């Protein structure tokens, strides 16, 4: 029996897009489209107006894209990478959300993470918490199945 560098047998990569994982991929996919398209338009047309806000929105889109890719890819390394990115995303949402409330003049225009994602129905603050819960549950399920 051959074992890959991830400690998995070939063809036995841990699936992360089963059950609630499918909804997470869908929601992260929507957030990728929203954040990337929003930042692309804002950066190309009004970058001088709020460069920090627009750059943070682009960064959020990249993070969402990486998490989406990791969930679809599956496997233990992808799960760990997604978990780290979700934690970084949550820190970013909390930091930017707090910053926009404490120092609103620093953000002449909103970011995806402004006011804890209020412009996106608070999905940016709820999604990483939910994803981290799911990723930990997937790890435990994989450990029980081995």
C-alpha positions, 0 to 999 in steps of 0.5 A, spaced: 500 500 500 502 506 497 502 512 502 502 519 499 506 525 502 499 527 506 499 520 509 493 518 505 492 512 500 491 514 493 484 515 491 482 516 499 483 524 499 478 526 505 472 529 502 471 536 505 465 538 500 460 533 503 453 535 507 454 542 510 461 543 506 457 543 499 454 549 502 460 552 505 463 552 498 457 555 495 457 561 500 465 562 499 464 561 491 459 567 492 463 571 496 469 570 491 465 573 486 462 579 490 469 581 493 473 580 487 468 583 482 467 589 487 474 590 488 476 590 481 471 595 479 473 600 485 481 599 484 480 600 476 475 606 477 476 610 484 483 607 487 485 614 489 478 615 493 480 609 498 486 605 496 486 601 503 479 599 503 479 597 496 486 593 497 483 590 503 477 587 499 481 584 494 485 581 499 478 578 502 477 576 495 483 572 494 482 569 501 475 567 499 478 564 493 484 560 497 479 557 502 474 555 496 480 551 492 482 548 499 475 545 500 474 543 493 481 540 493 480 536 499 485 532 503 488 533 510 493 538 507 488 542 504 483 542 510 489 545 515 490 550 510 483 552 509 483 552 517 489 557 517 486 561 512 479 561 516 482 563 522 486 569 518 479 571 515 476 571 522 482 575 525 481 580 519 474 581 519 474 582 527 480 587 526 477 591 520 470 591 523 473 594 529 477 599 525 471 601 521 467 603 527 473 606 531 476 610 526 471 611 520 475 616 517 480 611 515 475 608 510 472 613 506 469 607 502 467 600 505 470 594 504 467 587 504 469 586 512 467 593 514 462 593 520 464 586 521 461 585 514 454 588 515 454 590 507 454 582 506 449 580 511 454 579 516 456 573 512 464 575 512 464 574 520 459 568 520 462 564 515 469 563 517 467 561 524 462 556 521 467 553 516 472 552 522 467 548 526 466 544 519 473 543 518 474 540 525 468 536 525 471 533 518 478 532 521 474 528 527 470 524 522 476 522 518 480 520 524 474 516 526 474 513 519 481 511 519 
